[in-house]
Amino acid sequence: MQKNGHDAASVVRDTIYRATMALDDQKWDDWLNLCDEEFHYRISAFSPEINKDMIYLQGKRKDMEGLVKLLPKHNTDHSPLRRHTSVYTVEVADDMSSAEAVSSFVIYQNMLDGVNSHLDSGESRLFLVGKYYDKFKLEDGKAKFVNREVRLDNRRLDKGSHWPL
Amino acid sequence: MPARNHSQWLANPELKEGEWIDSRVYSDQEIFNDEMEKIFKRVWVPVCHESELPEPYDFRTTSIAGEPIIVSRGPDKEIRAFLNVCPHRGMLLERRPSGSFLEGQPSGNPKRITCMFHAWQFDMKGNCVYVAREKEGYQDRLCKENVGLRRLRCEVKFGGFVWVTLDDSPKVSLEEWAGEPFECLRESIDAEPLEVFHYHKAIIDTNYKLWHDTNSEFYHDFMHYHNRVTGFNDAYFARKNFAFKHGHVVVGTFEVNYENYEGFESRAELSFPHLPPNQWYMVDLFPGMNFNLRGSALRCDIVTPLGPDKVMIEFRGLGLKRDTPQEREIRINHHNSIWGPFGRNLHEDLIGVAGQGTTMRPHTEQRRILHGRQENQTIHDEVGMRHYYDEWGRWMNRLPNDPEKSWHERNPAEAAAAAE
C-alpha cells in the first residue's frame, strides 16, 4: 500500500483508465480482473418523463461474467463503443482501505454496421454521456472496483447495446 | 431456384393475395401521409400511464400524428387531454415532458396552464381564465370564455393507461376498440393499480409497421438466443395467435423456462395477479401498440411514426404499485435483463428492424415482403401480420400488395357493410 493518500488516488485513477481501455478493446476478462469478488455493476438514469430513478441493467460480478461469456451467442451491433473518461474526484478513506471516485464519460460508436455500412462505416457517432460513480477496495498497492454505477444522461438509447459500458 | 435476375426478383411470389405485401407500404411518403390522416388521427392511442401523473396538477406532454398533446390531472383527480397549443398564436403551451402546474411559472400563476409567450392562462379543464389586457385589446369582440383549449377524448383504461384520440367522433368506443384483445390480461392488469418503473425511447430509421410486424411474429425468435433456450419446446410451438376485430392480435401463452438461460431465474414468485407462473401473453394493437406480460413485468411499446423511414418507439416497464422496494428491484431486473436497452432481446429486435429499414428506404426498389407462413395459427404462423394488413387496407383503401389499387373495389361487400 502507498504511504499517502496522493499515491492511493493515483492508483485509483490508473485503475479507472485501465478499465476504460479494457472496455474500449472489449477485453472483458481484463476489465473483470480489475473488479473485486464483491463487485456490483449498475447502469442507471433519471427519467423526467416518469419522474423516477431507473435501473437499466445491474448485476454482481458473477452476473457480469455470465453476461460477457454469452455474448458470442447473441446477435449484436458490431460498431465498437469507445469512450473518453475524465476522472473528476478521488476521495481516499482515512484508513486508506477504500476510495470513491467520480468520472465523466462520453461513449461514441465507431460505426461499422451503421444504418448502411457502405455509407456509415468509419464514422463516429455520439452514443452515451454520463458519469461513473466508482467505489474501490485498496489493498496491496492495488485498487479493485467494488461498485460501479454508470449514470446516464440519455434516455434516448436507440438500438441500445449488449456490452458493459 | 438459383439466384434470380431482375424480372424474376420483381415477380409476384407464388403465394395467395394477403400472404405478401409490397414494400412501398413501408417506404412511400404519400402512403405515410395518408396513414397519419386516415389512421393515426382516428384511432385510440395509449400516450402514457396514469402513474406518470399521480398528483393533481401533474402533467405529461406527448404527440399523435404530429399534433402536440398535453395530458393533465385536475384537482378533481380526473385526467384530461388537450392539444398542447395556445389558441392565441399557436405557441406550444408546455415545453417540458412532465411536471406540475402547482408551481407558478415566470409568465403565469400556480394551478394554471400558462402560455409563456403572452401569458394567456387556462385551468385544468381547459377553460381560458386569463387573457392579458383582454378588454384593452379585444374590447367586446373576443372574450376568454370563447378561447378555451382544444379538448381531446381521453380515457384511463386497461391497466391504467391513458388513451387519447384526436377524433371527436371515433368509430368505436375504447372498450369496443380494444376490450376483446385485452380480455386475456384484464384480470392481471386491472386487479390492482400498476406503476411505471422504466422508460426509454429509441428513434430508428425504419417504418413503424416493421416494428409492429416484429412484435406480431415470433418466427424471428431464431434471432434471440435467449428465446431459443428458454422457449423452444412443444408448448412453445403450440402457442397460438388469435386475431381480433380492428386488426388486433393476441399471442397466447405458454410457460417460459427462464432458468435455461445461464444466470436467469424463474419469475414465478412475482407473477402478476391471476397469472400462472412464468406465463407470457402479448397483445398487439393496430396500428402499432404492444402490451407484453412476461410473468412479473409488463412492457408497453408505443410507436410515434416520424416519417416513412423513421419511428420513435417509447418503451415502458410496469409493476404493481404496492411492490416493496425488494420486489420492485426484482421486477426491474426481470424486465431489463431481456427488454431493457442493454438487455438480451431488445437490442437484437431493433437491429432487425433497422436492417429492414435500410433495404426499404424511400425510393428504393419495391420488394415483395412475405407474410405467408401458415402453421395452423401457431407461433410461427404469420397470421398476425396478415390480419394487420387486411385491416390496414380497409382503413387506407389501398391493397397492401398493390397500394395504388383500391381495397374497397376489391372488397365491395365489406366496404359497403363498413360504410353502413
Interface residues (C-beta under 8 A of the other chain):
Chain A: I43 A45 S47 P48 E49 I50 N51 K52 M54 I55 Y56 L57 Q58 G59 K62 D63 G66 L67 K69 L70 K73 H74 N75 T76 D77 D113 V115 N116 R155 R156 L157 D158 K159 G160 S161 H162 W163 L165
Chain B: H49 S51 E52 R60 R96 P97 S98 V196 F197 H198 Y199 H200 K201 A202 I203 I204 D205 M223 Y225 H226 Y261 E262 G263 R316 E329 I332 N333 N336 S337 G340 P341 F342 G343 R344 L346 H347 E348 L350 I351 A354 G357 T358
